Structure formats: C-alpha cells, structure tokens
Amino acid sequence: MTDHKRRMNGGEAMIRAAMANGINTVFGIPGAQIYPLFDAIHRLPGIKAVISRHEQGAGYMAMGYAKATGLPGAFAVVPGPGVLNTTAALCTAWGCNTPVYCMTGQVPSTFLGSGRGHLHELPDQRATLTTLVKWADRIDDPADTQALTNKAFEQMLNGRPGPVALEMCWDTMAKEWEVDVGQGYQIFDPAEPDDNQIEKAVKLLKGAKNVMIMVGGGAQHAGAEVLNLAELLNAPVTAFRSGRGIVSEDHELGLSSAAARLLWEETDVLIGIGSRLEMQYMRWGNINLYHDRPQSGPRVIRIDIDPKEMDRFKPDVGIIADAAVGAGSLADRIASVASCSKDNLKRISQAKIESRKQISKIQPQLAYLDVIRDVLPRDGYFVEEICQVGFTSYFGFPVYRPRTYVTCGFQGTLGFGLPTALGVKVAAPEKVVVSISGDGGFMYCMPELAAAVQHNIGVIAIVFNNNAFGNVRRDQLTQFKGRLIGADLVNPDFVKLADSFGARPYRVRAPHELRTALSKAIDEDAPALIEVVCKRGSEASPWKFILE
C-alpha cells in the first residue's frame, strides 16, 4: 500500500524510501553526484547526517551503528573512487554478517557503459559491488525507488544478514519526478526448523555427557534461548569473537575461548549456533588446510539460518533456522531427556581458573585489558582492532553483554577501530564506547578524530604505541632471521595530534596510569585519545591461545 504521489527529485526519493525502512542516520560525505540526496537529509525531519573525513570511515561508521543495534546502518558516498574507498568496510560487513546499506551515485544515464571517462566512472560499478556485498542494483526509474529500496532491505535482512548497495545516475537523482512514497520492507517471522533434524539432534544429545555450545555473531539476538539450552545441558558456552557476551563470561556456564580449549578434548557433542566454528576447526586445527567436515573429535550439531553453511562445513545434524528459534526448539525437545552431569559446573569453573593462570603471562597486554575491563561499565562497548592488545582481547577481555564486543571478524581490518566505534557511539550515545588500536592501525583512520570532534561523538580511542606493526615485526624476527622490512614505524606525537584536532589528549606508560586517564575520559564523555607508550617488541606473543 502506498501513499499519494509526490513530486521530488531522485535523491529525496532514495532518502524517503530509506526512512520508510527505519533509517534515521546516514554517514557519509556529500559530492556532486549525490548532492540531492544530502540536500534531502538537510530538509527532511527525522533523519540526520554524520559526516566522515574519508569514505572508508563512513562505511565503518555505518557498520558500527549496525553492530551496536542489530539494525541496518546506512552510508552515502560518491561513485567510483568514493564507493571504492568503502570496500574495506563493505567486505568487513560481509564477513561479519552485518546489515549495512550503501547509497551511491553513478555517471549520467547517457554515459552508462560508454567508457567515455566521465567523472568517477567505473567500467561497471554495479558488477564490482556484487563481488563484495549480498546484493546490488541501480534505480533507473524513480517510480521504482521504494520497491527497489525495499528489495535492498529484504536482501540485507533476510536469512544471513549482510551489506547491500543501491546506485542512481547523476541526472536521475537531480531531476524531479512524480514518485510514490510507500511503506518499507515488512519483516516476517522466521520459519520453524525441520522436526526431523531437531529429533536427530535430540538423539545425539540423549547420551552426551560433555556438551559444548559455540556461538557466533548469528546468535547475538538469541541470548535467552542459548542460555536456556545451556542450562538444560549444563554445557559451557563459548565464542571466538563475534559471539562474545551472548552468555556472560561471569555466568557459571560462560567462558572464554582459552578456557574452552581446556575442555575440548573431553567434549562429545558440539552445538554450533550462528557460528562458522572457525575456532574449533581452523584455529585449533591446521589453519592452512581446509576440511569440509570434522576429521575427528565430537559429534557436531549446527543451527544456522544459512543453508549454505551446512555444505561449507558439514555437521552430523544440520538445523536450518534462526538462532533463537532453533535453540528454543531444541531446548523444548531436550528438556525432558537431558542427561549431562552436574559435575560439568565444576569442570567449567576449574577451566576458567586454569586458563586465567595460563594467559597471565601475556603481558603487558593483559594488565592493560584488566584495567579497561575494571573501568568500563558492564554495558559499555569495547571495539577491538588487530594489534597486540586486540589479539589478546579475544581470550583475555571478559564480555558480559551481547553486542558489546565489536570486532572486525576474520577480515582482520586495520583502520576498523575508531570509525566503527564512532558509529557505535552514535547508535548508543548514553553508553561508554572504547576503541583500541595499535599505532599502525590507528593511522589508517586518524582523520576521523576530526569527525568525532565536529559531531561531539564521545569515543575514547586508546592507541597502543610501540612504533611498529608489532605482529609483522615478531614474525620477521622469528621466521625470517630478523630481516626487518616495513615493520618499524615513525609516528607523530599522538598527544599533540589529538590536541590539534580538539580531542582530549592523554599519555600513559603503565596500567595504573591508564586507569586514571580512562576514568577521567569516561567522566568527561567527550572525544578523547589515550596514547599508551609501549616499548617496541616488548609484548608477549598471544598466538598460543589463538592458534593451538
């Protein structure tokens, strides 16, 4: 059902259609081909723009917004080099199954496919985007704007979530048209899982003694159902990155991946819920050798909304279902026959204690993470980025709430941290948001400090400065006989840099100093940068607890 037709340009039609689908914030940078789109944001009530300083930052901000809320995050950038600058963010959103909506322009319609060399022209932008996102299309007729926007949201949210993109030609976006303004995409309840697969899972679990539950990003909304299933089975619940916090790690059944490793050899059934099972079958195996099914170890039950997952890694029982629906259905059927021992609680507790002893040698990273965990509220957001402290956080930073550990997942994207954290803070302005980066990764996205200050987005960026790409340096020392190339860095004065942008600057050299600075930054709730000075090469390697 649609409302009456209105006269508007194509840019306004795109924004109204996005608003009909719940979008109230657009991250991005205006430019010639998308001026009408940003002008519509300026004129229309109920929507705002947050301007990044690089297109990549806009994509990550939209991703952070989506990661924090579970709702789509939107960004708009010019075509060609503008949209190409966002591809690191788009592939990260694809890897993390995050609903991100990209709006972009195109060359004038008469130039499509001509190769004439118009401003920002690509040989085939839509085709390029389809290699990076779930779905991409172009609005050629503004009368189709609402329908195609709804299709974008259906593709983005239906089944396994992921990024999508819509483009519109320069002249189409600028010209006025008679356009229907209608309703957004109607989300339907997920289908019930196949009873036969549920029954097969129940039979596997009837005789199981040591069940483990592995959750991933696909189960972020299913915390209650996962915990109920875990309590019926007295099963530990663990995660590698994206699923952390679904069951709190200070719950008797919640534990880190390092603690889960100590329980793995005795596990007789593994239940994967919304997870690729990367940790058990890649990280704890041979990461360079692909197997499409378990080669040994426990029987495997998978609950995943994506049917393709059952082919990528074949379980003993594959339940194609939304994580909450699948876990809930399995719990309903297993309640009367679960047989796992109460002794599991003791095993889990001992694994937690032992793993803490083992990881305590990963210093100084763990000492800094302990401080951040102590100071950060339970519902505060921690946005990791790959660096020595980021790697250690996979197993050494307890997480207590769903969505509060924000990760770049398997893409391992340098430059992800700060702009993603800005999107998180825009989505949850009342929460404390901390971003951690190494000095190398932070410099990828450093200009977004300006965006933080301009929009008064109170993210606290903690930059661990060891004047190196720390992991590269360690690998070159240990694997290439110390032949260092491209590993050591020359950095700016981060305190002066932050001050020049107008952010609150701090410099610390020890964990107790970080406690003081972080507490003050949280109280001030303003854009802040805390530089943690680290001696080059001083960090213990965290990889034993990630790859073994």
Salt bridges, closest charged atoms under 4 A:
GLU12 OE2 - ARG16 NE 2.80
GLU12 OE1 - ARG43 NH2 2.91
ASP39 OD2 - ARG43 NE 2.81
ASP137 OD1 - ARG126 NH1 2.88
ASP140 OD1 - ARG138 NE 2.88
GLU167 OE2 - ARG138 NH1 3.01
GLU176 OE1 - ARG7 NE 3.36
GLU178 OE2 - ARG7 NH1 3.63
ASP195 OD1 - ARG333 NH1 3.66
GLU199 OE1 - ARG333 NH2 2.81
GLU231 OE2 - HIS251 NE2 3.53
GLU249 OE2 - ARG244 NH2 2.85
ASP250 OD2 - ARG378 NH1 2.74
GLU265 OE2 - ARG261 NH1 3.10
GLU266 OE1 - ARG347 NE 3.16
GLU278 OE1 - ARG241 NH2 2.71
GLU278 OE2 - ARG283 NE 3.02
ASP292 OD1 - ARG293 NE 3.01
ASP292 OD2 - LYS314 NZ 3.17
ASP306 OD2 - ARG160 NH1 3.06
ASP306 OD2 - ARG312 NH1 3.28
GLU309 OE2 - ARG160 NH1 3.14
GLU309 OE1 - ARG302 NH2 2.68
GLU309 OE2 - ARG312 NH1 2.85
ASP316 OD1 - ARG299 NE 3.15
ASP322 OD1 - HIS221 NE2 2.80
ASP370 OD2 - ARG356 NH2 2.64
ASP374 OD2 - ARG515 NH2 3.25
ASP379 OD2 - LYS431 NZ 2.59
ASP488 OD1 - ARG473 NE 2.57
ASP488 OD1 - ARG536 NE 3.59
ASP493 OD1 - ARG507 NH2 2.72
GLU524 OE1 - ARG504 NH1 3.23
ASP525 OD1 - LYS425 NZ 3.19
GLU531 OE1 - ARG507 NE 2.68
GLU548 OE1 - LYS544 NZ 3.59
